[in-house]
Amino acid sequence: MAELWLAAGLWVGTHLGIASSPVRRGLVRLMGEGLYMLFYSLVAAATLGYLIWVYVEAPRFDYLWMPDPDLYWYAKLSMPLAMMLLVGGFMAPKAAGPQQAEAEPFRGVFRITRHPMQWAIIIWAVGHIVANGDTVSLVFFTAFLTVSFLGTLLMDHKKALADPQTWQQLAAKSSNIPFAALLAGRNRWAVQEWLLPFVVGFVVYVAAYYFHEFYTGAVVV
């Protein structure tokens, strides 16, 4: 268990302690943007690989609650949304600068949340924590949840510092928390824009569900 905590700490630390901190600016000045990106990609891949390896090898003895097929329904019902956000994040344009801060700067799944890919990971992590119940899974998936959720806050903070006026315009028409801007009437429910991401995301979900045992070794029921 100690090694899992180490692996999770390295994964979280390299993301929040390098990529989302002043350390990044110092490394970019030292290495240059291209070399920094190569360095960071190697560090991220190594820490992710190490975390996954430790998780797979760790024995499951300590359970906070026992796995229950009824609890699996949370993951089964939430994962299609996670997949829709994930694929939709690549399919819809997002606001990135002053020229895009018009009446509708966010479209597609960006109407749901301005950080769809990060929230896809959060939903995925919570679903697997609920379904598994063991402390090993809790540490493993919480590491991803932490990086993704804090990452949304840090990205918003970075944009707010870079261009406060544009950020105020964008933040007024969007939300970090999924559906918050829609429920508050700050964006509109253009459901037709979600149709293709939902269809593609659902296909990805079905494939992931069907091959789950093959690539994870865990049987889903």
C-alpha positions in Angstrom: 0.0 0.0 0.0 2.9 2.4 0.7 4.2 2.0 -2.8 0.7 2.8 -4.2 0.7 6.0 -2.2 4.1 6.8 -3.6 3.0 6.1 -7.1 -0.2 8.2 -6.7 1.8 11.0 -5.1 4.2 11.1 -8.0 1.4 11.2 -10.5 -0.4 14.0 -8.8 2.8 15.8 -7.9 4.2 15.9 -11.4 0.9 17.2 -12.8 0.1 19.8 -10.2 3.7 20.5 -9.1 5.2 20.9 -12.5 2.6 21.5 -15.3 0.3 23.7 -13.2 2.8 25.7 -11.2 5.5 28.4 -11.6 8.0 25.4 -12.0 6.7 25.1 -15.6 7.7 28.6 -16.5 11.2 28.1 -15.0 11.7 24.8 -16.9 10.5 26.4 -20.2 13.0 29.2 -19.8 15.7 26.7 -19.1 14.9 24.1 -21.8 12.7 25.9 -24.3 9.1 25.0 -25.0 9.8 22.0 -27.3 12.3 20.3 -25.0 10.1 20.9 -22.0 7.1 19.3 -23.7 9.3 16.2 -24.5 10.6 16.1 -20.9 7.1 16.5 -19.4 5.6 13.9 -21.7 8.2 11.4 -20.6 7.7 12.2 -16.9 3.9 11.9 -17.3 4.1 8.6 -19.2 6.5 7.2 -16.6 4.5 8.2 -13.6 1.3 7.0 -15.1 2.8 3.7 -16.1 4.2 3.2 -12.7 0.9 4.0 -11.0 -1.0 1.6 -13.2 1.6 -1.2 -12.6 1.5 -0.7 -8.9 -2.4 -0.7 -8.9 -2.6 -3.9 -10.9 -0.1 -5.7 -8.7 -1.5 -4.5 -5.4 -3.5 -7.1 -3.4 -7.1 -6.2 -2.5 -7.6 -7.1 1.2 -9.0 -3.9 2.8 -12.6 -3.0 1.7 -14.5 0.1 2.9 -17.6 -1.6 1.4 -18.0 -4.9 -0.4 -18.6 -4.8 -4.2 -22.3 -4.9 -4.9 -23.9 -5.4 -8.3 -26.4 -2.7 -7.3 -23.6 -0.2 -7.0 -22.4 -1.0 -10.5 -25.4 0.8 -11.8 -23.8 4.2 -11.0 -20.9 3.5 -13.3 -23.1 1.9 -16.0 -25.4 5.0 -16.0 -22.7 7.6 -15.6 -20.1 6.3 -18.0 -22.1 7.1 -21.2 -22.1 10.8 -20.0 -18.4 10.6 -19.3 -17.7 9.2 -22.8 -19.9 11.8 -24.4 -17.9 14.5 -22.6 -14.6 12.9 -23.6 -15.3 12.5 -27.3 -17.3 15.7 -27.4 -14.3 17.6 -26.1 -12.5 16.8 -29.3 -15.5 17.4 -31.6 -16.7 20.9 -30.5 -14.8 24.2 -30.8 -14.1 26.0 -27.5 -13.4 29.6 -26.7 -9.7 30.4 -26.6 -9.3 34.1 -27.0 -10.9 37.6 -27.1 -12.1 37.1 -30.6 -14.3 34.2 -29.5 -16.0 35.9 -26.6 -19.1 36.6 -28.6 -22.8 35.8 -27.8 -22.2 32.0 -27.8 -18.5 31.3 -27.2 -19.2 27.7 -26.1 -20.8 25.1 -28.2 -21.4 21.3 -28.1 -20.5 19.7 -24.8 -18.7 22.8 -23.8 -22.2 24.1 -23.0 -22.4 21.5 -20.3 -19.0 22.3 -18.8 -16.0 24.3 -20.1 -13.8 21.3 -19.1 -15.5 18.3 -20.6 -12.5 16.0 -20.8 -11.5 16.7 -17.2 -15.0 16.0 -16.0 -15.1 12.8 -18.0 -12.2 11.6 -16.0 -13.8 12.7 -12.7 -17.1 10.8 -13.5 -15.1 7.8 -14.6 -13.0 7.9 -11.3 -16.0 8.3 -9.0 -17.9 5.4 -10.8 -15.0 3.1 -10.3 -14.5 4.1 -6.6 -18.2 3.3 -6.0 -18.1 0.0 -7.9 -14.9 -1.3 -6.3 -15.0 -0.3 -2.6 -11.4 -1.3 -1.8 -8.8 1.1 -0.5 -6.4 0.3 -3.3 -9.0 1.4 -5.9 -9.8 4.4 -3.7 -6.2 5.7 -3.7 -5.8 4.9 -7.5 -8.9 6.6 -8.8 -8.8 9.5 -6.3 -5.4 10.4 -7.8 -7.0 10.9 -11.2 -10.0 12.7 -9.7 -7.7 15.0 -7.8 -5.6 15.9 -10.9 -8.6 16.5 -13.1 -10.7 18.5 -10.6 -7.8 20.7 -9.4 -6.7 21.0 -13.0 -10.1 22.6 -13.9 -9.5 25.2 -11.2 -6.0 25.9 -12.2 -6.8 26.3 -15.9 -9.6 28.7 -15.0 -7.2 30.7 -12.7 -4.6 30.8 -15.5 -7.0 32.1 -18.0 -8.4 34.7 -15.5 -4.9 36.0 -14.9 -3.9 36.1 -18.6 -7.0 38.1 -19.8 -9.4 39.1 -17.0 -11.9 41.0 -19.2 -12.2 38.1 -21.7 -12.3 35.6 -18.9 -15.3 37.4 -17.3 -17.2 37.2 -20.5 -16.5 33.5 -21.0 -17.1 32.6 -17.4 -20.5 34.4 -17.5 -21.7 32.1 -20.3 -20.2 28.8 -19.0 -19.5 26.7 -15.9 -16.9 24.4 -14.5 -19.5 22.2 -12.7 -21.5 20.3 -15.4 -24.9 21.7 -16.3 -24.6 24.6 -13.8 -24.6 27.3 -16.5 -27.5 25.6 -18.3 -29.6 25.3 -15.1 -28.9 28.9 -14.3 -29.9 30.1 -17.8 -26.5 31.4 -18.6 -26.2 29.1 -21.6 -28.9 27.4 -23.8 -29.8 23.7 -24.1 -28.8 23.1 -27.7 -29.3 19.4 -27.3 -29.0 18.8 -31.0 -25.3 19.7 -30.7 -24.8 16.8 -28.3 -26.4 14.1 -30.6 -23.2 13.1 -32.4 -21.0 13.2 -29.3 -23.5 11.1 -27.5 -23.8 8.5 -30.3 -20.0 8.2 -30.7 -19.5 8.3 -26.9 -22.1 5.5 -26.5 -20.3 3.4 -29.1 -17.0 3.9 -27.3 -18.7 3.0 -24.0 -20.2 -0.2 -25.3 -16.8 -1.2 -26.7 -15.1 -0.4 -23.4 -17.7 -2.4 -21.5 -17.5 -5.4 -23.8 -13.7 -5.5 -23.7 -13.4 -4.5 -20.0 -12.2 -7.9 -18.8 -9.7 -8.1 -21.7 -7.8 -4.9 -20.9 -8.3 -4.7 -17.1 -8.8 -8.3 -16.0 -11.9 -7.3 -14.1 -15.2 -8.8 -14.9 -18.2 -6.4 -15.1 -21.8 -7.6 -14.7 
